[in-house]
Structure formats: C-alpha cells, structure tokens
C-alpha cells in the first residue's frame, strides 16, 4: 500500500475551473473520504489521482513517485465505480479473474487468488453464476473482488454504494470498512453522504466549488468546522447560526444576543463587524433560568430525542433535547448552550474566527 500526496492540484475544463489548487496527504493504510455536494470537484479529483483525467497543473505522488502525467495503467491502482462496470458476458469468477489473466498470471495461481478473494467477500458459492441476475449487493461484492484481487497500491472508489437501497447501503458500508481494516489498504472514497463519510473515514476532505474547505479527522471537522459551509453541510440538523454585530471596545469584552451578554474569547478582542455564533443542536439546552429566550415553532419526535425549532432575536435555532422534555408550540422558553462548543464565524467570508480548536472559548457573561 502507499501514501498519496496531492500538491496544488488544479483542473480546468475550458473556462470552467473544476478543482482549485487542492493540497492534502493520504497516509499509508488510511480510509480517506472525499466529501461534498454534487459538482464540488471530488470525483474530478479522484479521477485525476487515478489517471482518468490529466490535471491542468499540480502534482500527484503515489508511494513517493510523481504520477500526474502517467496513464492509469502505470499507477498500480484499482478503481471501483458507482455502477459496478462488470462484464455482462462473464460469470462472477471470470469478472474477478480478468485483471490477473490480463497480466498473464498462470491459471493455477489465478484460480487460487480468486478463491481467496471470493471467500473474503462471501461470494464463493456464486463464482459460476452470471452477473446479470445478481442482487445489487452481490454485484458490488464482485466489483470489489475484481479490484482486490490485484493487490494494488491503492483503491479508489467513486460512490460505490450509491446504487443500493438505504438499509443495505448501511450494511455494505460496515462490510467495506471491515474489509479495509483486514487488508490495511490505502482507500480513497468519494461520497456526498456526510453520514457515510463520518461512519467510514479515518480522514475527510470537505470540498465545495472546487475548493478544499477543511481536512481532518471526522470528529474534529464536525466539532470545529473551519467554515460556515462545513458547519452547515455536516450534521442533521446542521449547526445553528446566530448573527450579531460585534462592537468590541476597550471597556467591554462581550457581545449581546437578545438581552444576554456573552464573553468574547481573547482572540476576538478588538474584532468588529457582522459575525455569527455557531452551535450544534445537541449543545443547545432548554433552560428556564436563562434570560435568552426563543419562541417554540415546532417539535419533531425522534424516539429517544426530539428536535425543537425556536425563533430567537438572532435567528432560528434547532435544539436536540430529550424526548421527555415538555415543550408547547408558540411559548417562550429560555435557551443556553455549552460555551466550550461554540464557534465564531465572519459573515463576510464565512470562515471561523475562533473556536476551541484555536483555544478561544465563549462563556456567558
């Protein structure tokens, strides 16, 4: 397996800039997620890494070798597509064995290797069946088997579970992660599904409009988003945004939300302008003692929890609270939140100014 380094990678299609100077490193053996909405540049980035698209500029290193101008056949990688891309005239065993036969491997060695991979994937009993009559899950396993059998330096997967129904998709996600852990493979996986990325990934790159918005481990990205886009894209419901105008003078270190004062972290002292306080729904508490009030708009029952929607002087807020908490529509309730989990954003550029990640902490004044 191999480390993969991307340096200042850019891709233009005519006048359209699909990927804008992306830089990140995928460590050897990581399960790495490229996450973002449709059209953000994640698949184009993966295709450049695989050699299916040539970059306009920038460098791609696989196992220390610069490969940005090399064809896919010379990069020692395996690609798994969303629509499986199986050979319909071949049975399961022949689909899996095709890469080895193409490399001229002896028949006995091919048969042994196919049997090993089929056993790992749980498809040993269907090797002689045509692929046309298989379920979506079995076809996905065949596509994975064809990739695994080559033992490449890295696996590249472009939304491989996208064609499966929701329940089986979750099951296959667990199987795929378990398979990765057994093999210790370097895997790069494209998805638009934030839950899939959080569930499976060791590291995540979040992309938007061709730009890498943030790069890190799942919990870090969820807890301390670098931009409002990341904060809004990850989480269901997403992070709440409370707008306020900061006028921080020499005599005060607080801002006011409604009629409640909140202390300003030291890194924000002297900051002025239109800012935004971001807080996750699970960090919002219904607190009768709080002077910061919101009007209950709706409550959605979710079993062990409920999502309560409230209108506040600074914008709409969603709180994830216990289902046993009693709320009544169109009533005023107090709100508080764990100040250690708050992030402050600049509304002009959408970037985080301060959060726990850079040692700034908001506290009630």
C-alpha positions in Angstrom: 0.0 0.0 0.0 1.1 3.6 -0.3 1.0 7.2 0.8 -0.7 9.6 -1.6 0.2 13.3 -1.8 -1.7 15.9 -3.7 0.0 19.3 -4.2 -1.6 22.4 -5.7 -3.8 20.2 -7.9 -5.9 22.1 -10.5 -8.3 21.1 -13.2 -9.9 23.3 -15.9 -12.4 22.3 -18.5 -12.2 25.2 -20.9 -13.0 28.3 -18.9 -14.5 26.3 -16.0 -12.3 25.7 -13.1 -13.4 22.4 -11.5 -10.7 21.9 -8.9 -8.7 24.9 -7.5 -5.2 24.3 -6.1 -6.0 21.3 -3.8 -3.4 20.1 -1.4 -3.6 17.2 1.1 -1.9 14.0 2.1 -3.4 10.5 2.4 -1.3 8.3 4.7 -0.5 4.7 4.0 -3.4 2.5 5.1 -5.9 5.3 5.7 -9.6 5.1 4.7 -9.8 8.6 3.2 -13.1 10.3 2.3 -13.6 13.0 -0.4 -16.9 14.6 0.7 -19.0 17.3 -0.8 -22.2 18.2 -2.8 -22.7 17.3 -6.4 -20.4 19.4 -8.6 -17.9 20.3 -5.9 -14.9 18.7 -7.7 -14.5 15.5 -5.6 -15.0 13.0 -8.4 -12.7 15.1 -10.7 -10.1 15.0 -8.0 -10.4 11.2 -7.7 -10.2 10.7 -11.5 -7.0 12.8 -11.7 -5.5 10.7 -8.9 -6.5 7.6 -10.8 -5.1 8.8 -14.2 -8.5 9.0 -15.9 -8.1 12.8 -16.1 -4.9 14.7 -16.5 -4.5 17.7 -14.2 -4.1 21.2 -15.6 -1.4 21.8 -13.1 -0.1 20.4 -9.8 1.4 17.1 -8.6 0.2 13.7 -7.6 2.6 11.4 -5.7 1.8 7.7 -5.1 4.2 5.8 -2.9 6.7 8.7 -3.4 6.5 8.6 -7.2 5.2 11.6 -9.2 2.5 10.2 -11.5 0.4 13.2 -12.6 1.2 12.6 -16.3 1.2 8.8 -16.2 -1.7 6.8 -17.6 -3.9 4.8 -15.2 -2.3 1.5 -16.2 1.1 2.7 -14.8 -0.2 3.8 -11.4 -0.9 0.4 -9.8 -4.3 1.4 -8.5 -7.8 -0.2 -8.6 -11.0 1.8 -9.3 -14.5 0.8 -8.2 -17.3 2.7 -9.9 -20.7 3.6 -8.7 -22.4 1.5 -11.4 -20.1 -1.5 -10.9 -18.9 -1.7 -14.5 -18.9 -5.5 -14.7 -18.6 -7.6 -17.8 -22.1 -8.9 -18.5 -21.0 -11.8 -20.7 -18.7 -13.2 -18.0 -19.7 -15.0 -14.8 -18.6 -13.9 -11.4 -15.4 -15.8 -11.3 -14.3 -14.6 -14.7 -15.1 -11.0 -13.8 -12.9 -11.2 -10.7 -10.1 -13.1 -12.5 -10.0 -10.8 -15.6 -7.2 -8.4 -14.3 -5.0 -11.3 -13.4 -5.5 -13.0 -16.7 -4.7 -9.7 -18.5 -1.4 -9.6 -16.6 -0.5 -13.1 -17.8 -0.7 -14.8 -14.4 -0.7 -18.7 -14.6 -4.1 -20.3 -14.4 -3.4 -22.2 -11.2 -2.3 -19.0 -9.4 -5.4 -17.1 -10.8 -7.8 -19.8 -9.5 -6.2 -19.8 -6.1 -6.3 -16.0 -5.8 -9.9 -15.8 -7.0 -10.9 -18.4 -4.4 -9.2 -16.4 -1.6 -10.9 -13.2 -2.6 -14.3 -14.8 -3.0 -14.0 -16.3 0.5 -13.2 -12.9 2.0 -16.2 -11.3 0.3 -18.6 -14.2 1.0 -19.3 -14.9 -2.7 -17.5 -18.3 -3.1 -20.9 -20.0 -3.8 -21.8 -17.8 -6.7 -18.5 -17.9 -8.7 -20.1 -19.7 -11.6 -23.3 -17.6 -11.8 -23.8 -14.9 -14.5 -23.5 -11.3 -13.1 -26.8 -10.2 -14.8 -29.0 -12.0 -12.3 -27.2 -10.9 -9.1 -28.6 -8.5 -6.5 -27.1 -5.1 -6.2 -25.1 -6.1 -3.1 -23.6 -9.2 -4.8 -22.7 -7.2 -7.9 -21.0 -4.7 -5.6 -19.0 -7.5 -4.0 -17.9 -8.8 -7.4 -16.7 -5.3 -8.3 -14.8 -5.1 -5.1 -13.4 -8.6 -5.7 -12.1 -7.5 -9.1 -10.3 -4.6 -7.5 -8.9 -6.5 -4.5 -7.6 -9.5 -6.5 -4.8 -7.3 -8.0 -3.4 -6.2 -4.6 -2.8 -2.7 -5.9 -1.1 0.2 -4.0 -4.4 2.0 -3.5 -8.1 1.5 -4.0 -10.2 4.4 -5.5 -13.9 4.2 -5.1 -16.4 6.6 -6.6 -19.7 6.4 -4.6 -19.7 2.6 -4.8 -22.7 2.2 -2.6 -24.8 4.9 -4.3 -27.0 2.4 -6.3 -28.0 0.4 -3.2 -31.1 1.0 -1.1 -30.7 2.8 2.2 -30.8 -0.2 4.6 -28.5 -2.4 2.5 -26.2 0.6 1.9 -25.6 0.9 5.6 -24.8 -2.8 5.9 -22.4 -2.7 2.9 -20.7 0.4 4.4 -19.9 -1.6 7.6 -18.7 -4.6 5.5 -16.5 -2.3 3.3 -14.9 -0.7 6.4 -14.3 -4.1 8.0 -12.7 -5.3 4.7 -10.4 -2.3 4.7 -9.3 -2.9 8.2 -8.5 -6.6 7.4 -6.4 -5.6 4.4 -4.8 -2.5 5.7 -5.3 -0.9 2.3 -5.0 2.7 1.3 -8.5 3.6 0.2 -9.8 6.9 -1.3 -13.6 7.0 -1.3 -15.8 9.7 -2.9 -19.3 10.4 -1.4 -21.8 13.2 -1.0 -23.3 11.4 2.1 -22.0 13.0 5.3 -23.1 10.1 7.5 -21.2 7.6 5.2 -18.1 9.8 5.5 -18.3 10.1 9.3 -19.1 6.4 9.7 -16.3 5.0 7.5 -13.5 7.6 7.2 -10.2 7.9 9.1 -9.8 11.4 7.5 -12.1 13.6 5.5 -11.6 16.3 2.9 -14.7 18.5 2.5 -14.9 20.2 -0.9 -17.1 23.0 -2.3 -16.9 24.7 -5.7 -13.5 23.0 -6.3 -12.0 24.2 -3.1 -10.9 22.2 -0.1 -12.9 23.8 2.7 -11.4 21.6 5.5 -9.2 18.5 6.0 -9.0 16.4 9.2 -10.4 13.6 11.3 -14.3 13.3 11.3 -14.8 14.4 14.9 -12.5 17.4 14.5 -14.4 18.5 11.4 -17.8 18.0 13.0 -16.9 19.7 16.3 -14.7 22.5 15.0 -15.7 23.4 11.4 -13.4 25.8 9.6 -16.2 27.5 7.6 -19.9 28.0 7.7 -20.2 25.7 4.7 -18.7 22.8 6.6 -20.8 23.6 9.7 -23.9 23.6 7.6 -23.0 20.5 5.4 -22.2 18.2 8.3 -24.8 17.4 10.9 -28.5 16.6 10.8 -29.8 19.1 11.7 -26.8 21.3 10.8 -25.2 23.8 13.1 -27.2 26.8 14.2 -26.1 30.3 13.2 -26.9 33.3 15.4 -26.0 36.6 13.7 -24.7 39.5 15.8 -22.8 42.7 15.3 -19.5 43.0 17.3 -18.5 46.4 18.6 -15.7 45.5 20.9 -14.2 48.4 22.7 -11.6 48.9 25.3 -14.1 48.8 28.2 -16.0 45.6 27.2 -15.3 42.1 26.2 -18.8 40.9 25.5 -21.5 40.9 22.8 -25.2 40.8 23.3 -27.6 38.2 21.9 -31.1 39.4 22.7 -30.6 40.7 26.2 -28.0 38.2 27.3 -24.3 39.1 27.3 -21.7 36.6 26.2 -18.0 36.9 26.8 -15.6 37.3 23.9 -12.6 35.0 23.6 -9.2 36.7 23.8 -8.5 36.0 20.2 -11.6 38.0 19.2 -10.9 41.1 21.3 -10.9 44.1 19.0 -12.9 42.3 16.3 -15.7 44.3 14.8 -18.4 43.7 12.2 -21.1 41.3 11.3 -20.2 38.0 13.0 -22.0 34.7 13.6 -22.1 32.4 16.6 -22.4 28.7 15.6 -23.6 26.0 17.9 -24.7 22.4 17.2 -28.3 21.4 18.1 -27.1 18.9 20.7 -25.3 21.7 22.6 -28.5 23.8 22.9 -30.3 23.4 26.2 -33.9 24.4 27.1 -33.2 26.4 30.3 -36.0 28.3 32.1 -33.3 30.2 34.1 -31.7 31.7 31.0 -32.5 35.3 30.0 -32.0 34.4 26.3 -35.4 33.4 25.0 -36.8 31.7 22.0 -40.4 31.0 20.8 -41.2 27.3 20.1 -42.2 26.8 16.5 -42.3 23.0 16.2 -41.1 19.8 17.9 -40.2 16.6 15.9 -40.3 13.4 17.9 -37.4 11.0 17.1 -37.7 8.3 19.8 -35.1 9.0 22.4 -34.7 12.6 21.3 -36.7 15.4 19.7 -35.7 18.3 17.6 -37.2 21.6 18.9 -37.3 24.6 16.5 -37.3 28.0 18.0 -37.3 31.6 16.8 -34.8 33.9 18.6 -33.9 37.5 18.2 -30.8 36.4 16.3 -32.3 33.8 14.0 -33.9 30.4 14.0 -32.4 27.7 16.3 -32.9 23.9 16.4 -32.2 22.1 19.7 -31.8 18.3 20.1 -33.2 17.5 23.5 -34.5 14.5 25.4 -37.9 13.3 24.2 -39.2 13.6 27.8 -38.6 17.4 27.8 -42.1 19.1 27.6 -42.4 21.8 25.0 -45.5 23.7 23.8 -45.8 25.4 20.5 -45.9 29.2 20.5 -44.5 29.5 24.0 -41.3 31.3 25.1 -38.5 29.2 26.6 -35.0 30.0 27.8 -32.0 28.8 25.9 -28.5 28.2 27.0 -25.6 26.2 25.4 -22.3 24.8 26.3 -19.9 27.7 25.6 -17.0 25.3 25.1 -18.6 24.0 21.9 -19.2 27.4 20.2 -17.6 28.6 17.0 -17.5 32.2 15.8 -17.6 32.9 12.1 -17.0 36.0 10.0 -20.2 36.6 8.0 -18.3 38.3 5.2 -16.1 35.3 4.2 -17.8 32.5 6.1 -14.6 31.4 7.9 -14.2 30.5 11.5 -12.5 33.2 13.6 -12.2 31.4 16.8 -13.3 28.1 18.4 -11.9 25.6 20.8 -9.6 24.4 18.0 -7.6 27.6 18.4 -8.1 27.9 22.2 -10.8 30.6 22.3 -13.8 29.8 24.4 -17.1 31.7 24.8 -18.7 31.9 28.3 -21.9 33.5 29.5 -21.2 36.9 30.9 
